[in-house]
Amino acid sequence: MAGKTGKSGLEEDPQAHAGARQPQLRVPAKRERVKLGEGGRFVIPAAMREEMGVKPGEDMILHVESGELRVRSWLQNLRRVQAELSALKQPGESVVDEFLKERQEDQRRSDKRLDRLHAEGTTGKPTK
């Protein structure tokens, strides 16, 4: 169908409206087709690496869930786990202090046992 110019939409000059267009933002593809190479290797496309916030050389976490390979940044995974665990901590509670208290108690029991074994070894009789 011809418009006011007498041309159909297919005949219009595609460059005519180019100046009026806004620059498009780079939107990462949600799905990419990649080929599995030698040794089971494939390349994560740049747009996806950018969206994940990873760079070459960084450690990644891989796992299979329901037959799908899931890939995560090791650092982002660590931050996610820390956030989940911090929600379990009570306000004012020191996880480090609790940990140190448990380690000190373990060390005290170990020292007591070692002292008992040492005493048995030097006297030749079991001690109570």
C-alpha positions in Angstrom: 0.0 0.0 0.0 1.4 3.4 -1.0 1.6 6.2 1.6 1.5 10.0 0.9 4.8 9.8 -0.9 3.4 7.3 -3.4 6.0 4.7 -2.3 5.3 1.4 -0.5 7.0 0.8 2.8 9.4 -1.6 1.1 10.5 1.0 -1.4 11.3 3.7 1.2 15.0 4.6 1.8 16.1 2.7 4.9 18.7 5.4 5.6 16.1 8.1 5.7 15.2 7.5 9.4 18.7 6.6 10.6 19.4 10.0 12.1 16.2 9.8 14.2 17.1 6.5 15.8 18.4 6.3 19.3 21.6 4.2 19.8 20.5 0.8 21.0 21.8 -0.4 24.3 23.9 -3.6 24.2 21.6 -6.3 25.6 23.2 -9.7 26.2 21.6 -12.6 24.5 19.7 -14.9 26.9 20.6 -18.0 24.9 23.6 -18.6 22.7 24.5 -21.6 20.6 28.1 -22.7 21.2 30.0 -25.7 20.0 31.6 -28.2 22.4 35.3 -28.5 21.5 38.2 -30.7 22.3 38.4 -31.8 25.9 34.8 -30.6 26.6 35.7 -26.9 26.2 33.4 -24.1 25.1 33.6 -20.4 25.1 31.2 -18.3 27.1 30.2 -15.4 24.8 31.5 -12.0 25.8 28.1 -10.5 26.5 27.3 -13.3 28.9 30.7 -13.0 30.6 30.0 -9.3 31.0 26.5 -9.9 32.4 28.0 -12.5 34.9 30.7 -10.0 35.9 33.6 -12.4 35.1 36.8 -12.1 33.3 39.2 -14.6 31.8 41.3 -16.3 34.5 38.6 -16.1 37.2 37.5 -19.2 39.1 34.1 -20.6 38.3 31.7 -23.0 40.0 30.0 -25.6 37.8 27.3 -28.0 38.7 24.6 -30.0 36.9 21.0 -29.6 38.1 18.2 -31.4 36.4 20.4 -32.2 33.4 21.5 -28.6 32.9 25.0 -27.2 33.4 24.9 -24.2 35.8 27.9 -21.8 35.7 28.6 -19.3 38.5 31.4 -16.9 39.4 33.2 -18.3 42.4 33.4 -14.9 44.0 29.7 -14.1 43.3 28.8 -17.5 44.7 30.8 -16.8 47.9 29.0 -13.5 48.4 25.6 -15.2 47.9 26.4 -17.8 50.5 27.7 -15.2 52.9 24.5 -13.2 52.5 22.4 -16.3 53.1 24.3 -17.2 56.2 24.4 -13.7 57.7 20.6 -13.8 57.7 20.8 -16.7 60.1 23.0 -14.8 62.6 21.4 -13.1 65.5 22.0 -9.4 66.1 25.0 -8.9 68.4 26.1 -12.6 68.0 29.7 -13.1 67.1 30.2 -16.2 65.0 34.0 -15.8 65.4 33.8 -15.7 69.2 31.6 -18.8 69.2 34.1 -20.6 66.9 37.1 -19.6 69.0 35.3 -20.7 72.2 34.7 -24.2 70.6 38.3 -24.5 69.5 39.6 -23.5 72.9 37.4 -26.2 74.5 38.6 -28.8 72.0 42.2 -27.7 72.8 41.6 -27.9 76.6 40.3 -31.5 76.2 43.1 -32.5 74.0 45.7 -31.1 76.4 44.0 -32.9 79.3 44.1 -36.2 77.4 47.8 -35.6 76.4 48.7 -34.9 80.1 47.0 -38.1 81.2 48.7 -40.2 78.5 52.1 -38.6 79.5 51.5 -39.4 83.1 50.6 -43.0 82.3 53.8 -43.3 80.2 56.1 -42.0 82.9 54.6 -44.0 85.8 53.6 -47.1 83.9 50.2 -47.1 85.6 46.9 -45.8 84.2 45.7 -42.6 85.9 42.1 -41.5 86.6 
